Amino acid sequence: MHRGVHPICLLAMVIASVAIPLSVSAEDELEDEFALLEDEIVYAPARHQQDINESPAAVSVITREQIANTHCMDIACLLRQVPELDVLRIRPMYHAVGARAMNDGLADKALVLLDGRELLIEALGLTIWQCLPIHIEDIERIEIIRGPGSALYGANAHSLVVSISTRRPGVNYAEAFAAGGELDRLAFNVRLGQSMGPWAFQFNGGRETAGNLDEPAAELEMDLYRARLRIDRDWDAWGDSLLSLGVVRSEGWIYTRLAPAAVSGLHSHAQIEHRTDLVQGRIWFNFFDTDFSFDLPLTYMGFQVGKIPEVISLTNATLDADVQAHWSPFEGNLLTGGANYRWLAMYASQNEPDEIHQHRVGLFIQDEQRLFDQLILNGGVRLDYNSITPFTVSPRLAMVWRFTRNQLLRLSGGQAYRKPSFFNTSVHVTGTEASIFLPELPDFIQRSIGNESLENESLTAFEIGYRGRLLEGALTVESDVFFNLYRNGIRFQSHLEYFESGFPDLANSIMRFENTGGDVNCLGGSLSLIWRPIAALRLSANYTYRHSWFATEPAEGEADPSVGKGDRVPWEPAHLANLAVHGTLDFGLRAGAAFHFHSGTQLQQSKTGELLSGYETVENPAAFFTSLYASWRFQPQESPRWLEIGVRAYNVFNEGYWDRLATWRLDGVNIGGQALGRLVSLFIRGGL
């Protein structure tokens, strides 16, 4: 599928990387310097503040302006418009986000940071995007590293780092946001701030709900409450400190590699941080306590053969300490180094063992050398040890050549890894009930799922990129070409044996996670444009192409016949494209539109939705949909009071596309994704 296209696409991107700089007059080098825009300053790519034109990694920025003027109601929707990113909305409370090549439908290879704190739920190895202690109204900016980030951030910064910064407390204020729309979509959020000399206090909290498109009369698929308190203290020359406390109470459905699961849980955190110009340190504690109810009926050929526990209780706790420092030994040189320690624990009464502990230690150093004000060399390495997988070395080398004030050419390469989660290595469910037909079932289930012998998933990546600001800064052009090698991919494997009668021989069968079938090579690139002809108008467009193919043959007995076969990975779209326009009109009117396209995919799924059934190929067609928003904002002159009323419409023409195909069980229940239709919401927000 799509054969013969990729050389032309990649050639166009290479031409853009070379021809655009050469077409710019040398007079651009003499342009007066202008103030950097909000999206021109980044922190995440080098762990210090810098001009985006000096970043050693491909990075995108979503600003407060873009967040305020959008059709989106959540973070994952915002990320869908970023070049090279895959975003799958599988269920209202579960999104999967990955970059360049997700390598599977779960998208567990992204590291997400909220004010520097890791959000990964180690028990599952993923981030539940909806269950963050913030609403999008609380976000100041999002920085997205599109590529490996383990050289700075260690485990799980595999192919994407998303760094979210919340709005800092300012002068005294009170803001509220409320929205309601189709499919039981409701949202309420309040922000309160109070300043008292060097102290600043901020509280945010609210509730969100969402229903199911397939079963609109069914119970809510997402119902969550959130609250967070943030306290900032400015110590003048001694730096500043941050204390953050938060809790989220959620009920809904998520998706795991094994099966969908209804979850009812509590997410809480405590974080304390102190920053100076040279040193920064933070300590945080994450707590995740939940009850799982897997939608996994144990049937074979339509007959009930067993039953897993109705509720599986699980508790996951992590304690982190992180410190970093900057040092400039001589002019033009900057050294950044740091260390991190993480303690992890999982407790599950219906598991063997019922208590598991892990430890992780990381050290990194990065050297940045500026030569002749035009050339920046960046090299770094991180050493990581954890108690379940081998010692890991994550290097990164980059060169940034700013041949004019506003144009750069970047060459970089690096390695990254993902550490297996508790779910991959340590889940062995006990308490399964068996029928007289399969007495071996409880032992089979307990032996399955977790695999203590797993190794880290790894990524080796190379890229060349161009970024330039043209037309006196009104037009930003960016182009990247990348080559990624994914190795030791972890996939859920089924090795089933059968008697001559066709009945499963569970005593000699196994189903578990293994480092097999996921060795993939990916060659791709992107081209993006941002044009601001006037201050009141912003247009953006991006296109991503990639060609991924298997580097290994399928393992013997592979349950999924697509793994390791063919010259294209079937589960990822080859083409991704976005177009968006935003305008601020007279009298406080604002409006915008966004268009998204992704090409088709193929998935191997269970024929019947049964754990022990065979697989079949299912086509997921290409999708194109349009989203709109419009609002009116009223604010009297010289008054802090303001009010805004508007509408946000996602997929306004109700295209019934799938982000991930579903499997329909024999009883008619959908256990995969959802057909994603229109979501229209009315909203009102204001402040005092």
C-alpha positions in Angstrom: 0.0 0.0 0.0 1.2 3.5 -1.0 4.2 1.9 -2.8 6.3 4.3 -5.0 5.2 7.4 -3.0 7.8 7.7 -0.3 10.9 8.5 -2.5 9.0 11.6 -3.9 7.8 12.7 -0.5 11.2 12.4 1.1 12.9 14.1 -1.9 10.5 17.0 -1.5 11.4 17.4 2.2 15.2 17.2 1.4 14.7 19.9 -1.3 12.9 22.0 1.3 15.7 21.6 3.7 18.3 22.8 1.1 16.5 25.0 -1.4 14.7 27.2 1.1 17.9 28.4 2.8 19.6 29.0 -0.6 16.7 31.0 -1.9 16.9 33.5 0.9 18.9 36.6 0.2 22.1 37.2 2.1 20.5 40.4 3.3 18.7 38.3 5.8 21.9 38.0 7.7 21.8 41.8 8.2 18.2 41.9 9.5 17.7 43.7 12.8 17.2 41.3 15.7 13.6 41.0 16.8 12.0 39.9 20.1 11.5 36.1 20.2 7.9 35.0 20.2 6.4 32.9 22.9 6.9 29.7 20.9 10.6 30.6 20.2 11.9 29.7 23.7 12.2 26.1 24.8 13.5 24.3 27.8 12.9 20.5 27.4 15.4 19.6 24.5 18.5 20.6 26.6 17.1 21.0 30.1 17.9 24.7 30.1 16.2 27.7 28.5 17.3 28.4 24.9 16.3 29.8 21.6 14.4 27.1 19.6 16.8 27.7 16.8 19.6 26.3 19.0 17.7 23.2 20.0 19.6 19.9 19.6 16.4 18.0 18.9 13.3 18.4 16.8 10.8 20.2 19.1 7.3 21.7 18.7 5.6 24.2 21.1 1.9 24.6 21.9 1.5 28.1 23.4 -1.2 29.5 25.7 -2.6 31.4 22.8 -3.2 28.1 20.9 -4.6 26.4 23.9 -7.1 29.2 24.5 -8.2 29.3 20.8 -8.9 25.7 19.8 -11.6 23.3 19.1 -10.0 20.8 21.5 -11.3 19.8 24.9 -8.3 17.8 26.1 -4.5 17.5 25.7 -4.5 14.6 23.4 -6.6 16.5 20.8 -4.1 19.3 20.9 -1.2 16.9 20.2 -3.0 15.5 17.2 -2.1 18.7 15.3 1.7 18.3 15.9 3.8 17.0 13.0 5.0 13.4 13.2 2.7 12.5 16.1 0.1 9.7 16.2 -2.9 10.2 18.5 -5.5 7.5 18.9 -8.7 8.2 20.8 -9.6 4.6 21.7 -12.1 5.4 24.4 -13.2 8.7 26.1 -10.8 8.1 29.0 -8.0 6.5 27.1 -5.8 8.0 24.4 -2.6 6.6 22.9 0.0 9.1 21.8 3.3 8.3 20.0 5.8 9.9 17.6 7.2 9.0 14.2 6.4 5.3 14.6 4.3 4.1 17.5 5.3 0.5 16.8 2.0 -0.8 18.2 -1.4 0.4 19.1 -0.8 1.0 22.8 1.7 3.9 22.4 3.6 3.3 25.6 6.9 4.8 24.5 6.2 8.4 25.4 7.5 10.2 28.6 5.1 12.8 29.9 6.2 15.5 32.4 4.0 17.9 34.3 6.1 20.7 35.7 9.0 18.3 35.6 7.2 15.4 37.3 6.9 12.1 35.5 3.3 11.0 35.0 3.9 7.4 33.9 1.9 4.8 35.8 4.6 2.2 36.2 2.1 -0.6 36.9 0.8 -0.3 33.4 3.7 1.4 31.6 1.6 4.2 30.2 0.0 7.6 30.9 -3.7 8.0 31.2 -4.0 11.4 29.6 -7.4 12.2 30.9 -6.5 11.5 34.5 -4.1 14.4 35.0 -4.7 16.8 37.9 -5.2 19.7 35.5 -7.6 20.9 32.8 -6.3 22.4 29.6 -7.3 25.8 31.0 -4.5 25.3 33.6 -1.8 24.8 31.0 0.7 27.6 30.0 2.6 25.7 27.3 3.5 22.2 26.0 6.9 21.3 24.6 7.1 18.2 22.5 10.4 16.5 21.7 9.7 14.5 18.5 12.4 11.8 18.9 14.5 10.0 21.5 15.0 11.8 24.9 16.6 9.1 27.1 20.0 10.9 27.0 18.5 13.5 29.3 15.4 11.9 30.8 16.2 8.2 31.0 13.7 5.3 31.0 10.6 5.6 28.8 11.7 8.7 26.9 11.8 6.3 24.0 10.5 8.2 21.0 8.6 11.2 22.4 8.8 13.6 25.4 5.8 15.8 26.2 6.7 18.5 28.8 3.6 20.3 30.2 4.0 23.6 32.1 1.1 24.9 34.1 0.2 28.6 34.5 2.1 30.1 37.3 0.2 32.1 40.0 0.1 35.8 39.3 -2.0 38.6 40.7 -5.2 37.8 42.6 -7.7 36.3 40.2 -10.7 33.9 39.9 -11.5 32.1 36.6 -14.0 29.5 35.7 -14.7 27.3 32.7 -17.8 25.3 31.9 -18.8 23.2 28.9 -21.5 20.8 27.9 -22.3 18.9 24.7 -23.1 15.7 22.9 -22.6 12.2 24.4 -22.8 13.3 28.0 -19.7 15.5 27.6 -19.5 17.9 30.5 -16.6 19.8 31.9 -16.2 22.3 34.7 -13.0 23.8 36.0 -12.2 26.7 38.4 -8.8 28.5 38.9 -8.3 30.7 42.0 -5.1 32.7 42.7 -3.9 34.8 45.6 -0.6 36.6 46.0 0.8 37.6 49.4 4.2 39.3 49.0 6.7 36.6 47.9 4.1 33.9 48.3 1.6 32.9 45.6 -1.2 30.4 46.0 -3.2 28.7 43.2 -6.1 26.2 43.4 -7.6 24.5 40.4 -10.3 21.8 40.4 -13.3 20.5 38.5 -15.2 17.5 37.0 -15.4 15.9 33.6 -17.7 13.3 32.1 -18.1 11.6 28.7 -20.3 8.9 27.2 -19.9 6.2 24.6 -20.8 6.8 21.0 -21.6 3.1 20.4 -23.9 2.8 23.4 -25.1 6.4 24.1 -27.7 5.1 26.6 -25.1 3.2 28.6 -23.4 4.4 31.8 -20.7 7.0 31.6 -17.4 5.9 30.1 -15.5 8.6 32.0 -16.4 10.4 35.2 -13.6 12.1 37.0 -13.0 14.8 39.7 -9.7 16.6 40.1 -8.2 19.1 42.5 -4.7 20.6 42.8 -3.0 23.2 45.1 0.1 25.0 44.0 2.2 27.2 46.2 5.1 29.3 44.9 7.7 31.2 47.0 10.1 33.7 45.6 13.4 33.9 47.6 14.9 36.7 45.5 18.6 36.0 45.0 18.2 32.5 46.5 15.8 31.3 43.7 12.2 30.1 44.0 10.4 27.1 45.4 7.3 25.2 44.3 4.9 22.9 46.3 2.2 21.0 44.4 -0.4 18.7 45.8 -3.1 17.0 43.7 -5.7 14.3 43.6 -7.8 12.8 40.8 -10.8 10.4 41.4 -11.7 8.6 38.2 -14.1 6.0 36.9 -14.1 4.8 33.3 -12.6 2.5 30.7 -9.0 2.1 29.6 -7.4 -0.2 27.1 -4.6 -2.7 27.8 -2.8 -5.1 25.4 -4.8 -7.9 27.1 -8.3 -6.5 27.1 -10.3 -3.3 27.9 -10.7 -2.7 31.6 -13.2 -0.8 33.8 -11.2 1.2 36.4 -12.2 3.0 39.5 -9.2 4.6 41.1 -7.4 7.4 42.9 -4.4 9.3 41.5 -2.5 11.6 43.9 0.8 13.3 44.0 3.0 15.5 46.2 5.9 17.5 44.7 8.4 20.0 46.1 11.0 21.8 44.1 13.6 24.5 44.4 15.3 26.3 41.5 18.2 28.7 41.3 20.1 29.9 38.2 22.7 27.1 38.6 21.0 24.2 40.5 17.5 22.7 40.4 16.2 19.9 42.6 12.8 18.2 43.1 11.3 15.4 45.0 7.9 13.9 44.2 5.6 11.1 45.2 3.0 9.5 42.9 0.3 7.2 44.2 -2.1 5.2 42.0 -4.7 3.0 43.7 -7.4 1.4 41.5 -9.8 -1.6 41.0 -9.6 -3.3 37.6 -12.5 -5.2 36.1 -11.2 -6.8 32.8 -13.7 -7.3 30.1 -12.2 -10.7 29.3 -14.8 -13.6 29.3 -12.9 -16.9 29.2 -14.8 -18.6 26.4 -13.8 -21.0 23.6 -16.0 -21.6 20.5 -18.7 -19.8 22.4 -18.6 -21.9 25.5 -17.7 -20.6 29.0 -14.5 -22.3 30.1 -13.6 -20.2 33.1 -13.8 -16.9 34.9 -11.1 -14.5 36.1 -11.6 -12.5 39.3 -14.3 -9.8 38.9 -12.2 -7.2 40.5 -8.4 -7.0 40.7 -7.1 -4.4 43.2 -3.8 -2.7 42.4 -1.7 -0.1 44.1 1.3 1.6 42.4 3.6 4.0 44.3 6.8 5.8 43.2 9.1 8.1 45.0 11.6 10.2 43.0 14.5 12.5 43.7 15.9 14.5 40.9 18.7 17.1 40.8 20.6 19.0 38.0 23.2 21.7 37.8 24.7 24.0 35.1 28.3 25.1 34.9 30.1 27.3 32.3 33.8 26.4 32.6 34.7 28.9 29.9 33.1 31.3 27.4 30.8 29.6 24.9 30.6 26.3 26.9 27.8 25.0 29.1 27.9 21.8 31.1 24.6 20.3 32.4 24.6 17.3 34.6 22.2 15.6 37.0 21.1 12.5 38.8 17.8 10.8 39.5 16.7 8.0 41.9 13.3 6.3 41.7 11.7 3.7 44.0 8.8 1.8 42.6 6.3 -0.6 44.2 3.3 -2.5 43.1 0.8 -4.2 45.4 -1.9 -6.5 44.1 -3.8 -9.1 46.2 -4.9 -11.1 43.2 -1.4 -11.5 41.9 1.6 -13.7 42.4 3.7 -12.2 43.9 1.4 -9.8 45.7 4.2 -7.2 46.4 7.0 -6.1 44.1 9.7 -3.5 44.5 12.1 -2.0 42.0 14.9 0.6 42.1 16.2 2.9 39.3 19.2 5.2 39.3 20.3 7.5 36.5 23.2 9.9 35.9 23.6 12.2 32.9 26.0 14.9 31.6 25.6 17.1 28.6 28.2 19.5 27.1 27.2 22.3 24.8 29.9 24.2 22.9 29.3 27.3 20.8 31.8 28.1 18.0 32.0 31.4 16.1 28.4 32.3 17.1 27.1 30.1 14.3 27.9 26.5 15.2 26.7 24.7 18.3 27.9 21.2 19.2 25.9 19.2 21.7 26.9 15.9 23.2 25.5 14.0 26.1 25.2 10.6 27.7 23.1 9.1 30.4 23.8 5.9 32.4 20.8 4.1 33.9 20.6 1.1 36.2 17.3 -0.5 37.3 16.8 -3.7 39.2 15.0 -5.7 36.5 16.7 -5.1 33.2 20.4 -4.6 32.1 22.5 -1.5 32.6 21.7 1.1 29.9 23.8 3.7 28.1 21.9 6.4 26.2 24.1 8.8 24.1 23.1 11.8 22.0 25.2 13.9 19.5 23.9 16.9 17.7 25.2 19.8 15.6 23.3 23.0 15.0 24.5 25.4 12.3 22.8 28.8 12.3 24.0 30.0 8.9 21.8 33.1 9.3 20.3 34.7 12.3 16.9 33.0 11.7 17.8 29.8 10.0 19.5 26.6 11.1 20.5 23.1 9.9 20.5 20.4 12.5 22.1 17.0 12.4 21.6 14.6 15.3 21.6 11.0 16.4 20.9 9.2 19.6 19.7 6.1 21.4 16.8 5.7 23.8 14.9 2.9 25.6 11.7 1.9 27.3 11.9 -0.1 30.5 9.3 -2.9 30.7 6.4 -2.1 33.1 5.1 -4.1 36.0 2.3 -5.3 33.7 4.9 -6.6 31.2 7.0 -8.4 33.7 5.1 -9.1 36.9 1.4 -9.7 36.4 0.4 -13.3 37.1 -3.3 -13.3 38.0 -4.5 -15.7 40.7 -8.0 -16.8 41.6 -9.2 -17.9 38.2 -12.1 -20.3 38.2 -12.2 -23.2 35.7 -14.9 -25.3 34.2 -14.6 -29.1 34.1 -13.6 -28.8 30.4 -10.3 -27.0 31.2 -9.1 -27.8 34.7 -5.6 -26.5 33.7 -7.0 -22.9 33.1 -6.1 -21.4 36.5 -2.5 -22.5 36.3 -2.3 -21.3 32.6 -3.6 -17.8 33.5 -1.2 -17.5 36.4 1.7 -18.5 34.2 0.7 -16.1 31.5 1.0 -12.3 30.9 4.1 -11.3 32.9 7.6 -12.3 31.7 10.5 -11.6 34.2 13.1 -12.2 31.5 12.2 -9.2 29.3 14.8 -6.7 28.1 14.5 -3.0 27.4 12.9 -1.9 24.2 15.5 0.3 22.3 15.6 2.9 19.6 18.5 4.2 17.5 17.6 7.4 15.7 19.2 9.7 13.1 17.8 12.9 11.8 18.5 16.0 9.7 16.4 19.1 10.1 16.0 22.6 8.8 14.2 25.5 10.6 13.9 29.1 9.4 12.0 32.2 9.9 11.3 34.1 6.7 9.4 37.1 5.5 10.7 39.2 8.4 9.7 36.5 10.8 6.1 36.1 9.7 6.7 32.6 8.2 8.3 29.7 10.0 9.3 26.7 7.9 10.5 23.4 9.4 11.5 20.2 7.7 12.9 16.9 9.1 14.0 13.6 7.7 14.5 10.8 10.2 15.6 7.1 10.2 14.7 5.1 13.3 15.6 1.5 14.2 13.3 -0.1 16.8 14.7 -3.2 18.5 13.6 -5.7 21.2 10.0 -4.6 20.8 7.7 -6.0 23.5 4.5 -7.7 22.2 2.0 -10.0 23.7 2.6 -13.4 22.2 0.4 -16.5 22.1 2.0 -19.9 21.9 -1.0 -22.3 21.9 -0.9 -26.0 21.5 -4.0 -28.1 20.6 -5.1 -31.7 21.0 -6.1 -33.7 18.0 -9.7 -32.9 18.9 -8.9 -29.2 18.4 -9.3 -28.4 22.1 -6.5 -26.2 23.6 -3.7 -28.0 25.4 -3.1 -25.4 28.1 -0.5 -27.4 30.0 1.9 -27.0 27.1 0.8 -23.5 26.1 1.8 -20.0 27.2 0.6 -16.4 26.5 3.0 -13.7 27.7 4.9 -10.6 26.7 8.1 -11.2 24.8 10.9 -9.3 23.1 10.0 -10.5 19.6 8.2 -9.5 16.5 8.7 -5.7 17.0 12.1 -5.1 15.3 11.1 -2.3 12.8 13.0 0.2 10.6 11.3 3.5 9.8 12.3 6.1 7.2 10.2 9.3 7.2 10.0 13.0 7.3 7.8 16.0 7.8 7.3 19.5 6.4 5.5 22.2 8.5 4.6 25.9 7.9 3.4 28.5 10.4 2.4 31.8 8.8 1.3 35.0 10.7 0.8 37.6 8.1 -0.8 39.9 10.7 -1.0 39.6 14.5 -4.7 38.6 14.4 -4.3 35.7 12.0 -2.4 32.4 12.3 -2.2 29.6 9.8 -0.4 26.3 10.2 0.0 23.2 8.1 2.1 20.1 8.4 2.5 16.8 6.5 4.3 13.7 7.7 5.3 10.6 5.6 6.9 7.5 6.8 7.7 4.0 5.5 8.2 1.4 8.2 9.2 -2.2 7.5 10.0 -5.3 9.6 13.6 -6.1 10.3 13.1 -9.7 11.4 11.0 -12.7 10.4 8.0 -13.6 12.6 8.7 -15.9 15.5 7.6 -19.6 15.1 4.0 -19.9 16.4 3.4 -16.2 16.2 -0.3 -15.5 17.0 -0.5 -12.3 15.0 0.4 -13.2 11.4 1.2 -9.6 10.4 4.2 -9.3 12.8 7.4 -9.7 10.9 5.8 -10.0 7.4 5.7 -7.6 4.5 7.5 -4.4 3.5 5.2 -2.1 5.5 4.1 -2.1 9.2 0.4 -2.4 8.8 -0.8 -0.8 12.0 0.4 2.8 11.4 -0.7 5.3 8.7 1.9 6.2 6.2 0.5 9.7 5.7 -0.5 12.3 8.4 -1.6 15.9 7.5 -3.0 18.8 9.4 -4.2 22.3 8.5 -5.4 24.9 10.9 -6.4 28.6 10.8 -7.2 31.0 13.7 -8.3 34.6 13.5 -9.2 37.3 16.0 -11.9 39.5 14.5 -13.4 42.8 15.6 -15.6 43.2 18.7 -13.9 40.3 20.5 -14.9 37.6 17.9 -12.6 34.7 17.5 -12.9 31.7 15.1 -10.9 28.9 13.6 -10.9 25.6 11.7 -8.7 22.5 11.8 -8.5 19.7 9.2 -6.9 16.3 9.8 -6.1 13.4 7.5 -4.5 10.1 8.0 -4.2 7.2 5.6 -5.5 3.7 6.1 -4.1 0.9 8.2 -4.5 -2.9 8.7 -4.9 -4.6 12.0 -4.7 -8.3 13.1 -7.5 -8.9 15.5 -9.3 -11.8 17.1 -12.0 -13.3 14.9 -14.4 -13.7 17.8 -13.0 -11.6 20.6 -12.0 -14.7 22.5 -8.7 -15.0 24.2 -8.0 -18.4 22.6 -9.3 -17.7 19.1 -7.4 -17.1 15.8 -6.7 -13.8 14.1 -7.9 -12.1 10.9 -6.9 -9.0 8.9 -9.2 -6.0 9.2 -8.9 -2.9 7.1 -9.1 0.5 8.7 -9.8 3.0 5.9 -8.3 6.5 5.6 -10.0 9.3 7.5 -10.5 13.0 6.9 -12.4 15.2 9.3 -13.0 18.9 10.0 -13.2 20.7 13.4 -14.4 24.2 14.1 -14.6 26.7 16.9 -16.0 30.2 17.4 -16.3 32.5 20.4 -17.1 36.0 21.5 -15.0 37.6 24.3 -16.2 40.7 26.2 -13.9 42.7 28.4 -14.6 46.3 29.5 -11.7 48.6 29.0 -9.3 48.9 31.9 -11.1 46.1 33.8 -9.8 42.7 34.8 -13.3 41.2 34.4 -13.9 39.3 31.2 -16.4 36.8 29.8 -16.2 34.5 26.8 -19.0 32.4 25.2 -18.3 29.9 22.4 -18.7 26.6 20.6 -16.2 23.8 19.9 -17.0 21.2 17.3 -14.7 18.2 16.8 -15.4 16.3 13.6 -18.2 18.7 12.8 -19.5 16.7 9.7 -19.7 13.5 11.8 -17.3 11.3 9.9 -17.5 7.8 11.4 -13.8 7.1 11.4 -11.9 4.7 13.7 -8.7 5.6 15.5 -8.4 1.9 16.3 -10.6 -0.9 15.0 -12.8 -2.8 17.4 -13.4 -6.5 17.9 -17.0 -7.6 18.4 -17.4 -10.5 20.8 -19.8 -13.3 20.3 -22.2 -11.6 22.7 -22.1 -8.4 20.6 -20.0 -6.3 23.0 -17.4 -4.0 21.5 -14.0 -4.7 23.1 -11.7 -2.6 20.9 -12.1 1.0 20.0 -15.1 3.3 19.1 -16.4 4.8 15.9 -15.5 8.4 16.6 -18.3 10.7 15.5 -19.1 14.4 16.1 -18.5 16.1 19.5 -20.1 19.5 19.7 -19.7 21.5 23.0 -20.9 24.9 24.1 -18.6 26.6 26.6 -18.5 29.7 28.8 -15.5 31.0 30.7 -14.6 34.2 32.5 -12.5 35.8 35.1 -12.4 38.4 37.8 
